[in-house]
Amino acid sequence: MNYLCSDCPRLCHAIRNDSEGSGLCRCGINPRIVRAAPHYGEEPCISGTKGSGAVFFSGCNLRCVFCQNYTISRTPSGKIMTKNEFTDMLYRLEDTGVHNINLVTPTHHIRFIADALSSASLSIPVVWNSSGYESVEQIRLLEGLVSVYLPDLKYMDRELAGRFSRAPDYPQIATEAIREMFRQTGPVQLDQDGLLLRGVLIRHLILPGAMENSKSVIDWASSEFSSSDILFSLMSQYTPMSEEFTGEYKNLSRRVRQRENRLLINYMKDCGILNGYCQETASSTEEMIPDFDGTGVSAT
C-alpha cells in the first residue's frame, strides 16, 4: 500500500508505504516504536508517582537543529508495528500501573494512531505529547480519543522557526493547533492527587540567546488563556548535543544561563501565569534523555 502524504502542515505529498517514506519524517504508514515504558521525567501532574506510560516514536516532521532526541528523530529506527501490535503494546503498558499513555512525537503517524485508539479500550488518559507543529484538521482526528494535550510552543518568531526548525510558519500553525486542543478539552481537570485528567499543558523550551522569543511565547499564552484554563511549563533543560554549533547557531553550543532562566520565570509570573511549572538550570543534563533501546516494545 502506497499513498501521497499530506498528514502534516508541510503537505509534502511524499510517497509512504507500510515500512518507509520519502518525506522529511522518512517514515512509512506503520510507525516505528523505540521505547514503551514508565517514564518519570515529565511534569509532576503527568508522571505522578507511578510514571507516565511513554511511547516514543521514531521520526519527526520538524528538523530542529538542537534536537535532544536526534538519534531517533533523524534516522528511522525501532520496531515497525501493525495496529494490533500497537494496541497490544498499549495494553501491556497500561498493565504496569502507569497513570496515562503518553504518545511522544506522534504527529507524523496521526492517522494510524487515531485508528488504533478508536478500536482500543484504555481505562487511563491518553496524552498527546507533540511539537505543536500540526494542523487543526489533524488535531480534529483525535477528538474524543485524547484527554490531555502536551504541545510544545517553541516559537513566536518566524525567522527563528525557519532558521532552527525549517518551519517559518510554525507560530501560526502551532497557535491554531493549541486553540483546537483547548476547544476539545476545555479547562484543566486534576484529580485529588494532582494528576492531569483532561486539558492542555503548553511547554516552552528556553533556547540560549533567544529571550525575546520566549517572552513572546509567554505573552501569547497569557493573553490567549486565563491562568485557570491551562497549565504552562517553562523548561530550562536545553542540552547542547554532540553537534558543534558555530556561526548563526553559536548560542546553541551553551546551556541556558541561570540569569536568563530567572528573568523568564519572573516575566511569566508578571504576565499572570501562575498555574504551571518551571525548572532550575541544573536540570540541563543528558540524564533527561531516556535510552531508546526497545524497552517494552515487544511482548516477553
Disulfide bonds with the S-S distance in Angstrom:
none
